């Protein structure tokens, strides 16, 4: 199961049979690579409870269950319950957040603005269930840290953190760029942590107002380094080698091609004083249906390393570098959405920004 706590609930499901079936191993490794995670053992009881809690998210947002429900119906009934102690033990397994101030602040804002009430409650120092509670899959802990909580599944695009006042007080000021259905907000919040810096005592809004897409883009701006190749997409041997090379990466299909994302192995970027949503990306490979292959990274050494890794993996198949660029603003997704099948033609159609070939 791939479970999404923000909007999609039980998002996807695959099955396999026998001991360690290859399709399960492949999917597990792909997801762990993409999410910067590590395997954690849970009990069948905990697994049933997790699947059932996410079923409620499907219902809340009117999301269809993935194909194969008839195969995993046995996980949905009867209703699984936990004691409060068992509930918090389970979430200790799921939410392995380092007790470092910037990790805690970024996670607090991320979980709160996304509408992930369980994730937000886990960050709160005062989360609890009343004594004697039997925790059912639709229940969440009670907590007071609600000053920045958002009931809609918005996205934290960028966040900056600075110490506010005396450092010994563990109070931080954050400026957050938040996106929801194409609209952007700029929220400033004040967050106080426990002396151990492992939980949030309070999180209050200082200001919150709408900004334009252009203002959001300016705040989130960063360079993109792109290398463009000509490749032989009609060569079965090349395509077989390329598919093997990108197998560990996350694949997304678009109208004119496919994107493969190589994520960083850890989520260390969440501990930075300036957090960006795409800082977990190491490199991207976009293969068009018309014989162009683009490699993108956010710094020059990384795009060079990605070029070398791909060249070694695909040797001796011919690949011709047609151009290398540095863009001072995001371009790769604009190209993907543009409908153009040639990157050069796309560039000639746009203006603005600085292009270094």
C-alpha positions, 0 to 999 in steps of 0.5 A: 500500500502507498498511503497518503495522509494529506488528500489521497488516503489509500493511493495505490496498491500492488500485490505479489505472492510467495516469499519476497516477490520481485514486484513487491521488492521493486516497488518498495525500493522505488518508494524508499528511494523516492521518500528518503525512508528506511524500512520499519517493522510494524505488526499486522494489527498496526498495518490494519489500523493504518490502512483503515485510518487512510480509508477515512481520508479517501472518504473525506476527499471523495477519492476512489480506492485503487484497483484491487479492493476485492483483494485487500478488503480483508484489511478493512474489516473488522474495525481495528482499534488501539489503546492510546499507548499503542497509537503513540507507539505506532506513530513513533515508528512512523514519524522519525523526526530528528530532535533538531529545531529546524526539522521540527519547525519545518515538519510542524508547518508542513503537516499543519498547512497540508491538513494532516491532522495526525501528523500535526498532532504528533508534533504537538507537545500536548497531544493526548487521548482522554483516559480510557479511550479506545482509539478507532481509525477515525479518531485523532489526538486532542491538541492545542497547537492549532494556530496554523492548522489548515483543513485543506490539503495545501502545499508548503513550497518554501519556508525560511526560519530564523531565531526570534528573541533570546535563543534559549527560549526556543522561539522561531519566526517562519515565513512560508510560501503556501500553494492551494489549487494554483493560489499562493499565500505568504504566512508568517508564524511564530513557533515555540519548541520544548527545551528538548526541541523535539515537540511544539508548544505553540504555533501562532500566525503573525500574518497571512495574506495572498500573493500573486503567482509572479510574487511566489515564483520570485520567492521560490526562484532558483537556477536550473542546469540542463543538458540536452541530448539526441538519442535513438528512441526507436532503438530497442537496445537503447531503450532497454538499457535506458529503462534499466538505468531509470528503473530505481527512479520515480516515473511520471508520464506526460503528453510528450514524454516521461520524467524520471526523478532521482531523489536524494537518499535522505530528507536532510533538506528538511533541516535547513533554515531555507526549505524548498519543496524540491530540494529532495530532488538530486537529478531529473531525466526527461525523455521525449517521445521524439528523441530528446533527453534532458538532464536537469539538476540545481547545481553544475557539479550535480548535473555533471555527475548525472551525465557521467552516471548515465553515460557509463550506464548506457555505454556503448549506445550513441548519445549526442549532446546538443546543448548545455544551459544554465537558467536563472529561473525554472524552465524544465516544467514549463517545457513539459507543459508547453506542448513543444516536442523540441527544447530549442524551439520551445526556448525560441518561443519564450523570452525573459531570464538569462540563458548561458549556453 
